[in-house]
Amino acid sequence: MSERILPEDALEEKFITASGPGGQNVNKVASAVQLRAHVFRLGLSPESYRRLKAIAGSRLTQDGVLIIQAQRFRTQEANREDARARLIAMLDKADEREARRIKTKPSKAAKARRVDAKKVRSGVKAGRGKVSLD
């Protein structure tokens, strides 16, 4: 995990009741966190923003708010840290650049081998035709 610092004015946290197992405690305590990050305030480059849109999918709203819900742990603080860690991981992944593809060309020998193999296969298939009795 990188040492990225998230601007506090770009984040909103809302604590909600978690779903799933946990007995009656789940109904009483708002331990899950919904982290809303305003992406335009994070200062991403256009390329990073484009990649983040692809990574986030439906978690990114039309007005540029990335919503991360964390409810893995039983305490607010642990879920809060988990949500922030997941946001940082997403941003780090969005900052990674794809490796450039280097175009390659087959050699003349490779082309010749391919054509020879096609001729052999063509001969095999031609031999499967109907036999005419002249």
DOKE-945471 format. One record per atom (N, C-alpha, C, O): chain; x, y, z; atom name; residue number from 1; residue in one letter. Coordinates in steps of 0.001 Angstrom, whole numbers, padded with zeros to 6 digits, m for minus. Example, Ala and Ser with C-alpha at 12.3 -4.5 7.8 and 13.67 -1.06 7.14 Angstrom:
REM residues 2
cadena:px:py:pz:atomo:num:residuo
A:013190:m005690:007800:N:1:A .
A:012300:m004500:007800:CA:1:A .
A:013200:m003300:007800:C:1:A .
A:014236:m003319:008465:O:1:A .
A:012850:m002250:007080:N:2:S .
A:013670:m001060:007140:CA:2:S .
A:012900:000030:007870:C:2:S .
A:013409:001138:008039:O:2:S .
END
This chain:
REM residues 134
cadena:px:py:pz:atomo:num:residuo
A:000841:m001181:000000:N:1:M .
A:000000:000000:000000:CA:1:M .
A:000885:001242:000000:C:1:M .
A:001887:001303:000713:O:1:M .
A:000505:002231:m000807:N:2:S .
A:001332:003435:m000911:CA:2:S .
A:000995:004412:000216:C:2:S .
A:000021:004241:000948:O:2:S .
A:001827:005428:000326:N:3:E .
A:001629:006454:001350:CA:3:E .
A:000873:007639:000754:C:3:E .
A:001290:008786:000915:O:3:E .
A:m000217:007374:000080:N:4:R .
A:m001028:008420:m000544:CA:4:R .
A:m001828:009132:000549:C:4:R .
A:m002392:008488:001434:O:4:R .
A:m001871:010436:000481:N:5:I .
A:m002638:011213:001453:CA:5:I .
A:m003928:011659:000774:C:5:I .
A:m003906:012289:m000283:O:5:I .
A:m005051:011320:001402:N:6:L .
A:m006355:011674:000849:CA:6:L .
A:m006811:013000:001441:C:6:L .
A:m006810:013153:002663:O:6:L .
A:m007205:013969:000602:N:7:P .
A:m007690:015247:001138:CA:7:P .
A:m009041:015041:001833:C:7:P .
A:m009964:014462:001260:O:7:P .
A:m009139:015517:003060:N:8:E .
A:m010352:015305:003861:CA:8:E .
A:m011581:015978:003244:C:8:E .
A:m012699:015497:003423:O:8:E .
A:m011381:017103:002506:N:9:D .
A:m012538:017784:001912:CA:9:D .
A:m013126:016992:000739:C:9:D .
A:m014216:017310:000265:O:9:D .
A:m012416:015970:000271:N:10:A .
A:m012909:015148:m000839:CA:10:A .
A:m013658:013914:m000339:C:10:A .
A:m014224:013169:m001138:O:10:A .
A:m013665:013695:000978:N:11:L .
A:m014262:012482:001538:CA:11:L .
A:m015457:012802:002425:C:11:L .
A:m015470:013802:003142:O:11:L .
A:m016460:011930:002361:N:12:E .
A:m017610:011991:003272:CA:12:E .
A:m017807:010585:003813:C:12:E .
A:m017753:009613:003060:O:12:E .
A:m018034:010476:005111:N:13:E .
A:m018281:009164:005706:CA:13:E .
A:m019658:009154:006352:C:13:E .
A:m020088:010117:006987:O:13:E .
A:m020327:008028:006163:N:14:K .
A:m021642:007856:006751:CA:14:K .
A:m021655:006459:007360:C:14:K .
A:m021332:005482:006684:O:14:K .
A:m022027:006361:008631:N:15:F .
A:m022063:005061:009289:CA:15:F .
A:m023478:004517:009233:C:15:F .
A:m024442:005202:009574:O:15:F .
A:m023582:003259:008792:N:16:I .
A:m024881:002615:008609:CA:16:I .
A:m024861:001244:009269:C:16:I .
A:m023797:000721:009598:O:16:I .
A:m026034:000668:009461:N:17:T .
A:m026081:m000676:010042:CA:17:T .
A:m025655:m001678:008986:C:17:T .
A:m026048:m001579:007824:O:17:T .
A:m024852:m002637:009400:N:18:A .
A:m024337:m003642:008478:CA:18:A .
A:m025365:m004743:008284:C:18:A .
A:m026245:m004940:009122:O:18:A .
A:m025247:m005452:007181:N:19:S .
A:m026107:m006605:006947:CA:19:S .
A:m025309:m007865:007240:C:19:S .
A:m024104:m007797:007485:O:19:S .
A:m025970:m009004:007217:N:20:G .
A:m025262:m010260:007399:CA:20:G .
A:m025248:m010721:008840:C:20:G .
A:m026001:m010201:009664:O:20:G .
A:m024389:m011709:009165:N:21:P .
A:m024379:m012305:010500:CA:21:P .
A:m023884:m011326:011559:C:21:P .
A:m023184:m010360:011256:O:21:P .
A:m024256:m011591:012784:N:22:G .
A:m023825:m010740:013882:CA:22:G .
A:m024881:m010662:014960:C:22:G .
A:m024691:m009993:015975:O:22:G .
A:m026001:m011346:014746:N:23:G .
A:m027043:m011378:015767:CA:23:G .
A:m027733:m010038:015935:C:23:G .
A:m027803:m009241:014999:O:23:G .
A:m028237:m009799:017122:N:24:Q .
A:m028992:m008571:017380:CA:24:Q .
A:m028099:m007340:017380:C:24:Q .
A:m028581:m006221:017203:O:24:Q .
A:m026810:m007538:017575:N:25:N .
A:m025869:m006413:017580:CA:25:N .
A:m025897:m005671:016244:C:25:N .
A:m025726:m004453:016195:O:25:N .
A:m026113:m006417:015165:N:26:V .
A:m026153:m005824:013823:CA:26:V .
A:m027269:m004796:013721:C:26:V .
A:m027114:m003770:013058:O:26:V .
A:m028398:m005071:014379:N:27:N .
A:m029543:m004172:014289:CA:27:N .
A:m029393:m002924:015165:C:27:N .
A:m030096:m001935:014956:O:27:N .
A:m028489:m002963:016134:N:28:K .
A:m028364:m001857:017093:CA:28:K .
A:m027222:m000899:016774:C:28:K .
A:m027322:000296:017054:O:28:K .
A:m026142:m001407:016193:N:29:V .
A:m024921:m000611:016054:CA:29:V .
A:m024645:m000308:014585:C:29:V .
A:m024666:m001208:013745:O:29:V .
A:m024387:000955:014281:N:30:A .
A:m024058:001355:012913:CA:30:A .
A:m022552:001195:012721:C:30:A .
A:m021801:002164:012835:O:30:A .
A:m022117:m000021:012430:N:31:S .
A:m020674:m000281:012337:CA:31:S .
A:m020153:m000238:010897:C:31:S .
A:m018950:m000086:010687:O:31:S .
A:m021036:m000370:009907:N:32:A .
A:m020588:m000321:008512:CA:32:A .
A:m020377:001132:008113:C:32:A .
A:m021051:002028:008622:O:32:A .
A:m019446:001361:007209:N:33:V .
A:m019173:002722:006752:CA:33:V .
A:m019383:002810:005245:C:33:V .
A:m019027:001910:004484:O:33:V .
A:m019973:003927:004851:N:34:Q .
A:m020129:004222:003427:CA:34:Q .
A:m019246:005441:003153:C:34:Q .
A:m019547:006554:003585:O:34:Q .
A:m018167:005210:002436:N:35:L .
A:m017211:006273:002131:CA:35:L .
A:m017536:006829:000756:C:35:L .
A:m017584:006088:m000226:O:35:L .
A:m017757:008131:000688:N:36:R .
A:m018057:008792:m000581:CA:36:R .
A:m016882:009714:m000900:C:36:R .
A:m016621:010676:m000177:O:36:R .
A:m016179:009412:m001984:N:37:A .
A:m015014:010204:m002388:CA:37:A .
A:m015365:010996:m003637:C:37:A .
A:m015768:010429:m004652:O:37:A .
A:m015207:012313:m003552:N:38:H .
A:m015448:013182:m004707:CA:38:H .
A:m014185:013132:m005579:C:38:H .
A:m013162:013737:m005259:O:38:H .
A:m014288:012401:m006672:N:39:V .
A:m013123:012072:m007498:CA:39:V .
A:m012454:013318:m008081:C:39:V .
A:m011230:013364:m008203:O:39:V .
A:m013249:014325:m008438:N:40:F .
A:m012669:015514:m009065:CA:40:F .
A:m011824:016325:m008084:C:40:F .
A:m010984:017117:m008511:O:40:F .
A:m012031:016144:m006781:N:41:R .
A:m011244:016852:m005782:CA:41:R .
A:m009959:016103:m005422:C:41:R .
A:m009138:016611:m004658:O:41:R .
A:m009784:014906:m005965:N:42:L .
A:m008590:014116:m005643:CA:42:L .
A:m007388:014492:m006506:C:42:L .
A:m006273:014044:m006237:O:42:L .
A:m007597:015301:m007530:N:43:G .
A:m006493:015773:m008367:CA:43:G .
A:m005866:014684:m009228:C:43:G .
A:m004642:014590:m009322:O:43:G .
A:m006700:013865:m009856:N:44:L .
A:m006189:012797:m010725:CA:44:L .
A:m005915:013340:m012123:C:44:L .
A:m006550:014298:m012565:O:44:L .
A:m004968:012721:m012807:N:45:S .
A:m004715:013075:m014207:CA:45:S .
A:m005862:012511:m015050:C:45:S .
A:m006546:011586:m014611:O:45:S .
A:m006083:013053:m016250:N:46:P .
A:m007170:012529:m017103:CA:46:P .
A:m007036:011032:m017390:C:46:P .
A:m008035:010315:m017431:O:46:P .
A:m005812:010566:m017586:N:47:E .
A:m005596:009130:m017847:CA:47:E .
A:m005959:008299:m016620:C:47:E .
A:m006605:007259:m016744:O:47:E .
A:m005546:008755:m015432:N:48:S .
A:m005863:008035:m014198:CA:48:S .
A:m007370:008016:m013964:C:48:S .
A:m007924:007009:m013522:O:48:S .
A:m008028:009136:m014263:N:49:Y .
A:m009482:009210:m014099:CA:49:Y .
A:m010171:008213:m015025:C:49:Y .
A:m011116:007535:m014620:O:49:Y .
A:m009695:008123:m016272:N:50:R .
A:m010281:007188:m017243:CA:50:R .
A:m010141:005749:m016742:C:50:R .
A:m011085:004964:m016818:O:50:R .
A:m008958:005414:m016232:N:51:R .
A:m008739:004053:m015714:CA:51:R .
A:m009566:003810:m014451:C:51:R .
A:m010077:002708:m014251:O:51:R .
A:m009703:004834:m013592:N:52:L .
A:m010496:004693:m012368:CA:52:L .
A:m011962:004430:m012714:C:52:L .
A:m012620:003632:m012047:O:52:L .
A:m012475:005089:m013746:N:53:K .
A:m013852:004854:m014180:CA:53:K .
A:m014060:003396:m014558:C:53:K .
A:m015092:002806:m014240:O:53:K .
A:m013067:002813:m015243:N:54:A .
A:m013170:001409:m015651:CA:54:A .
A:m013082:000482:m014435:C:54:A .
A:m013802:m000513:m014361:O:54:A .
A:m012209:000805:m013492:N:55:I .
A:m012021:m000031:m012299:CA:55:I .
A:m013257:000046:m011394:C:55:I .
A:m013733:m000975:m010899:O:55:I .
A:m013766:001253:m011183:N:56:A .
A:m014865:001459:m010232:CA:56:A .
A:m016188:000924:m010757:C:56:A .
A:m016997:000425:m009975:O:56:A .
A:m016426:001013:m012034:N:57:G .
A:m017682:000520:m012606:CA:57:G .
A:m018882:001250:m012038:C:57:G .
A:m018939:002479:m012075:O:57:G .
A:m019848:000497:m011508:N:58:S .
A:m021099:001092:m011018:CA:58:S .
A:m020930:001801:m009680:C:58:S .
A:m021864:002452:m009212:O:58:S .
A:m019758:001691:m009054:N:59:R .
A:m019530:002393:m007781:CA:59:R .
A:m019270:003876:m007987:C:59:R .
A:m019266:004643:m007024:O:59:R .
A:m019050:004292:m009233:N:60:L .
A:m018816:005704:m009543:CA:60:L .
A:m020109:006295:m010098:C:60:L .
A:m020635:005811:m011100:O:60:L .
A:m020625:007346:m009444:N:61:T .
A:m021884:007958:m009873:CA:61:T .
A:m021646:008925:m011027:C:61:T .
A:m020506:009233:m011373:O:61:T .
A:m022745:009397:m011618:N:62:Q .
A:m022671:010329:m012740:CA:62:Q .
A:m021956:011630:m012369:C:62:Q .
A:m021241:012209:m013187:O:62:Q .
A:m022159:012085:m011122:N:63:D .
A:m021536:013348:m010713:CA:63:D .
A:m020158:013165:m010103:C:63:D .
A:m019687:014051:m009390:O:63:D .
A:m019493:012037:m010361:N:64:G .
A:m018101:011842:m009969:CA:64:G .
A:m017878:011510:m008506:C:64:G .
A:m016854:011888:m007936:O:64:G .
A:m018819:010809:m007886:N:65:V .
A:m018655:010394:m006494:CA:65:V .
A:m018448:008885:m006479:C:65:V .
A:m019282:008131:m006980:O:65:V .
A:m017337:008452:m005904:N:66:L .
A:m017013:007031:m005788:CA:66:L .
A:m017508:006555:m004427:C:66:L .
A:m017105:007092:m003395:O:66:L .
A:m018386:005540:m004422:N:67:I .
A:m018984:005052:m003185:CA:67:I .
A:m018385:003693:m002841:C:67:I .
A:m018466:002742:m003618:O:67:I .
A:m017780:003627:m001654:N:68:I .
A:m017203:002371:m001161:CA:68:I .
A:m017881:002044:000155:C:68:I .
A:m017898:002855:001080:O:68:I .
A:m018443:000835:000227:N:69:Q .
A:m019114:000397:001452:CA:69:Q .
A:m018276:m000688:002100:C:69:Q .
A:m017940:m001686:001463:O:69:Q .
A:m017939:m000493:003373:N:70:A .
A:m017116:m001454:004104:CA:70:A .
A:m017878:m001937:005330:C:70:A .
A:m018301:m001141:006168:O:70:A .
A:m018048:m003268:005423:N:71:Q .
A:m018753:m003831:006583:CA:71:Q .
A:m018145:m005167:006997:C:71:Q .
A:m018800:m005993:007633:O:71:Q .
A:m016889:m005363:006626:N:72:R .
A:m016205:m006623:006898:CA:72:R .
A:m015936:m006836:008391:C:72:R .
A:m015941:m007967:008877:O:72:R .
A:m015701:m005734:009110:N:73:F .
A:m015320:m005837:010519:CA:73:F .
A:m016465:m005425:011434:C:73:F .
A:m017484:m004902:010982:O:73:F .
A:m016280:m005673:012739:N:74:R .
A:m017351:m005400:013699:CA:74:R .
A:m017276:m004005:014305:C:74:R .
A:m018208:m003577:014986:O:74:R .
A:m016165:m003281:014061:N:75:T .
A:m016046:m001940:014644:CA:75:T .
A:m016038:m000885:013547:C:75:T .
A:m015608:m001130:012420:O:75:T .
A:m016524:000291:013912:N:76:Q .
A:m016549:001411:012966:CA:76:Q .
A:m015145:001746:012488:C:76:Q .
A:m014912:001931:011293:O:76:Q .
A:m014219:001821:013426:N:77:E .
A:m012855:002248:013089:CA:77:E .
A:m012191:001290:012097:C:77:E .
A:m011540:001719:011144:O:77:E .
A:m012366:m000018:012336:N:78:A .
A:m011769:m001002:011430:CA:78:A .
A:m012392:m000909:010041:C:78:A .
A:m011685:m000998:009037:O:78:A .
A:m013703:m000731:009979:N:79:N .
A:m014377:m000590:008687:CA:79:N .
A:m013976:000710:007990:C:79:N .
A:m013861:000759:006765:O:79:N .
A:m013768:001747:008773:N:80:R .
A:m013336:003048:008241:CA:80:R .
A:m011958:002912:007583:C:80:R .
A:m011744:003394:006471:O:80:R .
A:m011037:002259:008275:N:81:E .
A:m009694:002050:007726:CA:81:E .
A:m009733:001147:006495:C:81:E .
A:m008997:001366:005532:O:81:E .
A:m010603:000126:006534:N:82:D .
A:m010746:m000779:005396:CA:82:D .
A:m011237:m000025:004161:C:82:D .
A:m010721:m000230:003063:O:82:D .
A:m012230:000844:004338:N:83:A .
A:m012775:001616:003219:CA:83:A .
A:m011710:002533:002621:C:83:A .
A:m011579:002628:001400:O:83:A .
A:m010955:003205:003484:N:84:R .
A:m009903:004097:003001:CA:84:R .
A:m008790:003318:002293:C:84:R .
A:m008256:003765:001279:O:84:R .
A:m008450:002145:002842:N:85:A .
A:m007415:001309:002215:CA:85:A .
A:m007869:000847:000829:C:85:A .
A:m007074:000811:m000110:O:85:A .
A:m009153:000494:000708:N:86:R .
A:m009675:000061:m000597:CA:86:R .
A:m009687:001212:m001589:C:86:R .
A:m009422:001011:m002775:O:86:R .
A:m009993:002420:m001118:N:87:L .
A:m009968:003597:m001990:CA:87:L .
A:m008543:003856:m002477:C:87:L .
A:m008326:004099:m003664:O:87:L .
A:m007576:003803:m001566:N:88:I .
A:m006172:004025:m001934:CA:88:I .
A:m005701:002962:m002917:C:88:I .
A:m004976:003271:m003863:O:88:I .
A:m006110:001699:m002702:N:89:A .
A:m005725:000624:m003623:CA:89:A .
A:m006292:000877:m005021:C:89:A .
A:m005619:000644:m006025:O:89:A .
A:m007538:001357:m005075:N:90:M .
A:m008152:001678:m006372:CA:90:M .
A:m007404:002804:m007072:C:90:M .
A:m007146:002738:m008274:O:90:M .
A:m007057:003838:m006310:N:91:L .
A:m006355:004982:m006893:CA:91:L .
A:m004963:004576:m007368:C:91:L .
A:m004508:005025:m008420:O:91:L .
A:m004283:003720:m006589:N:92:D .
A:m002961:003243:m006998:CA:92:D .
A:m003048:002430:m008284:C:92:D .
A:m002201:002557:m009168:O:92:D .
A:m004079:001594:m008379:N:93:K .
A:m004261:000774:m009582:CA:93:K .
A:m004569:001667:m010787:C:93:K .
A:m004132:001387:m011904:O:93:K .
A:m005323:002742:m010552:N:94:A .
A:m005655:003673:m011641:CA:94:A .
A:m004423:004444:m012104:C:94:A .
A:m004354:004857:m013262:O:94:A .
A:m003452:004643:m011216:N:95:D .
A:m002236:005374:m011584:CA:95:D .
A:m001250:004524:m012381:C:95:D .
A:m000364:005064:m013043:O:95:D .
A:m001396:003188:m012325:N:96:E .
A:m000496:002310:m013072:CA:96:E .
A:m000776:002437:m014562:C:96:E .
A:m001929:002408:m014993:O:96:E .
A:000277:002576:m015335:N:97:R .
A:000123:002673:m016792:CA:97:R .
A:000254:001298:m017414:C:97:R .
A:001051:000472:m016968:O:97:R .
A:m000541:001059:m018457:N:98:E .
A:m000440:m000211:m019165:CA:98:E .
A:000871:m000237:m019941:C:98:E .
A:001334:000792:m020432:O:98:E .
A:001464:m001422:m020045:N:99:A .
A:002701:m001554:m020817:CA:99:A .
A:002379:m001369:m022290:C:99:A .
A:001386:m001897:m022790:O:99:A .
A:003223:m000617:m022981:N:100:R .
A:003003:m000397:m024410:CA:100:R .
A:003275:m001675:m025175:C:100:R .
A:004235:m002393:m024895:O:100:R .
A:002428:m001946:m026135:N:101:R .
A:002587:m003134:m026953:CA:101:R .
A:003569:m002830:m028067:C:101:R .
A:003445:m001828:m028770:O:101:R .
A:004543:m003708:m028215:N:102:I .
A:005530:m003545:m029287:CA:102:I .
A:005115:m004446:m030433:C:102:I .
A:005061:m005667:m030288:O:102:I .
A:004820:m003835:m031578:N:103:K .
A:004382:m004604:m032734:CA:103:K .
A:005533:m005467:m033238:C:103:K .
A:006678:m005021:m033300:O:103:K .
A:005216:m006695:m033593:N:104:T .
A:006232:m007598:m034132:CA:104:T .
A:005779:m008092:m035492:C:104:T .
A:004587:m008107:m035800:O:104:T .
A:006755:m008498:m036306:N:105:K .
A:006470:m008975:m037648:CA:105:K .
A:007063:m010364:m037789:C:105:K .
A:008191:m010599:m037354:O:105:K .
A:006308:m011311:m038401:N:106:P .
A:006904:m012634:m038596:CA:106:P .
A:008044:m012573:m039616:C:106:P .
A:008008:m011787:m040562:O:106:P .
A:009052:m013417:m039404:N:107:S .
A:010197:m013437:m040322:CA:107:S .
A:009788:m014095:m041640:C:107:S .
A:008730:m014719:m041731:O:107:S .
A:010644:m013949:m042667:N:108:K .
A:010358:m014569:m043970:CA:108:K .
A:010305:m016084:m043837:C:108:K .
A:009469:m016737:m044461:O:108:K .
A:011200:m016644:m043024:N:109:A .
A:011237:m018096:m042831:CA:109:A .
A:009941:m018576:m042176:C:109:A .
A:009411:m019625:m042543:O:109:A .
A:009427:m017807:m041202:N:110:A .
A:008185:m018181:m040529:CA:110:A .
A:007018:m018143:m041513:C:110:A .
A:006155:m019021:m041493:O:110:A .
A:006993:m017124:m042375:N:111:K .
A:005938:m017025:m043395:CA:111:K .
A:006008:m018217:m044340:C:111:K .
A:004979:m018788:m044701:O:111:K .
A:007235:m018597:m044747:N:112:A .
A:007419:m019726:m045670:CA:112:A .
A:006956:m021030:m045020:C:112:A .
A:006297:m021847:m045664:O:112:A .
A:007298:m021224:m043754:N:113:R .
A:006859:m022432:m043035:CA:113:R .
A:005334:m022493:m042969:C:113:R .
A:004743:m023561:m043130:O:113:R .
A:004703:m021348:m042732:N:114:R .
A:003246:m021301:m042650:CA:114:R .
A:002613:m021680:m043985:C:114:R .
A:001653:m022450:m044025:O:114:R .
A:003148:m021140:m045072:N:115:V .
A:002614:m021434:m046415:CA:115:V .
A:002828:m022906:m046754:C:115:V .
A:001939:m023544:m047318:O:115:V .
A:003993:m023452:m046418:N:116:D .
A:004264:m024876:m046682:CA:116:D .
A:003289:m025761:m045915:C:116:D .
A:002774:m026739:m046458:O:116:D .
A:003035:m025420:m044659:N:117:A .
A:002105:m026205:m043843:CA:117:A .
A:000698:m026149:m044436:C:117:A .
A:m000026:m027144:m044425:O:117:A .
A:000313:m024973:m044957:N:118:K .
A:m001000:m024830:m045580:CA:118:K .
A:m001094:m025692:m046842:C:118:K .
A:m002137:m026286:m047116:O:118:K .
A:m000006:m025759:m047603:N:119:K .
A:m000001:m026580:m048834:CA:119:K .
A:m000145:m028058:m048492:C:119:K .
A:m000883:m028784:m049159:O:119:K .
A:000561:m028504:m047452:N:120:V .
A:000475:m029905:m047038:CA:120:V .
A:m000950:m030216:m046602:C:120:V .
A:m001519:m031232:m047002:O:120:V .
A:m001524:m029343:m045784:N:121:R .
A:m002894:m029561:m045286:CA:121:R .
A:m003885:m029550:m046440:C:121:R .
A:m004827:m030343:m046453:O:121:R .
A:m003686:m028668:m047402:N:122:S .
A:m004556:m028577:m048577:CA:122:S .
A:m004519:m029885:m049363:C:122:S .
A:m005549:m030371:m049830:O:122:S .
A:m003312:m030451:m049504:N:123:G .
A:m003173:m031725:m050217:CA:123:G .
A:m003913:m032850:m049506:C:123:G .
A:m004553:m033682:m050149:O:123:G .
A:m003824:m032876:m048161:N:124:V .
A:m004527:m033903:m047375:CA:124:V .
A:m006027:m033787:m047588:C:124:V .
A:m006711:m034790:m047793:O:124:V .
A:m006537:m032564:m047539:N:125:K .
A:m007980:m032363:m047691:CA:125:K .
A:m008436:m032652:m049115:C:125:K .
A:m009531:m033175:m049320:O:125:K .
A:m007609:m032319:m050095:N:126:A .
A:m007969:m032588:m051495:CA:126:A .
A:m008071:m034091:m051741:C:126:A .
A:m008879:m034530:m052559:O:126:A .
A:m007270:m034871:m051051:N:127:G .
A:m007292:m036323:m051201:CA:127:G .
A:m008530:m036968:m050603:C:127:G .
A:m008770:m038155:m050825:O:127:G .
A:m009325:m036212:m049848:N:128:R .
A:m010527:m036767:m049226:CA:128:R .
A:m011750:m036678:m050128:C:128:R .
A:m012834:m037107:m049732:O:128:R .
A:m011603:m036136:m051321:N:129:G .
A:m012749:m035971:m052221:CA:129:G .
A:m013310:m037297:m052682:C:129:G .
A:m012741:m038354:m052409:O:129:G .
A:m014449:m037236:m053393:N:130:K .
A:m015061:m038447:m053908:CA:130:K .
A:m014197:m039032:m054999:C:130:K .
A:m013611:m038310:m055806:O:130:K .
A:m014127:m040343:m055014:N:131:V .
A:m013344:m041018:m056044:CA:131:V .
A:m014253:m041253:m057243:C:131:V .
A:m015346:m041806:m057124:O:131:V .
A:m013766:m040813:m058407:N:132:S .
A:m014579:m041028:m059622:CA:132:S .
A:m014081:m042270:m060333:C:132:S .
A:m012873:m042473:m060453:O:132:S .
A:m014984:m043095:m060802:N:133:L .
A:m014641:m044335:m061510:CA:133:L .
A:m014766:m044082:m063015:C:133:L .
A:m015863:m044179:m063566:O:133:L .
A:m013675:m043765:m063674:N:134:D .
A:m013705:m043455:m065108:CA:134:D .
A:m013550:m044697:m065922:C:134:D .
A:m013552:m044634:m067152:O:134:D .
END
